[in-house]
């Protein structure tokens, strides 16, 4: 599982005294633990798709943070955030391309927006951007 790899990387960051990586992994692991608790309360288990969704959200947040540092002309912090983004993206699964999303949608019998969105959320969570799926569906 992805979470196991992140835990190993966290331990390695502690051994290497890499404060940048350590801070990132701590935040990611805390977010994963919170999601795991929420899932357990709902009677479900945490999946790699859930972890991938957390990683996607963290990556987007870091990109926004980096952009803010660039606007503020703080290149040192922007570079630090860029390193963290690279660490997060290392654990993210390969994203589906536009063509792959179109092919999947074309194989579905029901091409209504609610059905397609539910199908992608259940089967491809964390491997595609749901906004992109919606845009491609509307364009078909």
N, C-alpha and C positions, 0 to 999 in steps of 0.2 A: 504494500500500500504506500501511497505518497507520504502519508503521515510518518511512517517508519523512517523513510529516507530523510525527512526534515528533522526528525529527532536525532538521527545519526549526525547530520550536518551541524546541528546545534551543539552536540557534545564535542565535535571536532573544532567548532568555533571557540568553545570554552578553552580547549586544550591549546589552541593557537593564539589565544588572547586577542581574537579579532572582535573588537567591540561593535563594529558596524554590523557584521553578520549576526553576532549574538543578539543585538537589540532587535534586529529584524525577525530572527527566528523566534524570539520570545513573544513578540506581538502576534506573529502568525500562529504559533502553538496555542496562545491564549484564545484567539478567535476560534480556532478549531475546537478547543475544549468547550467553549461556550455553545457552539453549534451542536457538539456531541451531547451536551446536557439537555439542550432544547429538544433534540431528536429523541433522546431516551424518555423524556417526559411525555412525548407524543406517541411513544410506543414503537419507534422506528430506530434503525441503526444508521450510523454515519457511513457514507459511501465515499469512494474516490471522487465521484461527481460533485458531492458536497464540498469536499476539500478543494477541488479544482475551482469551484465557484468562489470560494473564499480567497483563493490565490488570485483569481481574476480581479476581484473587487480590490484586493490589496494593491495589485499592480496599477489599476486605474487611479487609486488614491495617491500612490507614490508618484505617478506621472504628473498629476495635478500639483502635488507638493513641489516637485522638481521645477515645473513651469513657474511656480510662484517665486522660487529662489532665483531662477534665471531673470525674471522681471525685476527682482530686487537687487540684481547684480551681485549676488552672493555665489560665485562660481564654485567655491570650496564645498558648500553644502549641496549644491546642485550635482556636483560630481559624486559626492557621497550617496545621494539618493539614487543616482544612476547605477551605482554599484549594487544597491539594494534591489533595484528593479531587475537587474541581470540575475541576481540570486533567486528572486521569486520566479522569473520566467523559466529558469532551469527546471523547476518542478511542475510547471504547467503542461498539461497534455497538448498534443498537436491539435490546432484548431481546424475545423472543417473549412474548406474553401467554398467560394460562392457556387462553383460548378457542382461540388459534392452536395451542397444543400439543395440545389435545384433538382439533382437526380433523386435525392431522397423524397422530396416533395412530390415529384412526378410519379413515384411508385405508390403513393398513398391513394386510396380510393376516395376518401373524404378530404377535400382540399379547403374546407372551411377554416377560417382563421383560428377559432377556439380549438378545433381538433388538432390542427397542425402544431400550434404552439404547445399544447398539452403533450403531444407525441414527442416533440423535440425536448421538452423539459424532462420527460420521463426517460428517454433513451439516449439523449446526447448532452445532458447537463454538464457544463464545464468544458465541452469541446466545441461549442459554437456560441456566438453572441446572439442572444434572442432578438435584439433589435435588428440585426442583419437578416435573421430568418424572416421576421415580419416584413422587412423591406423587399426581400426577394419574393416572398409570397404575394405581396401586393403588386409587384411588377410582372407576375406571371399571368 
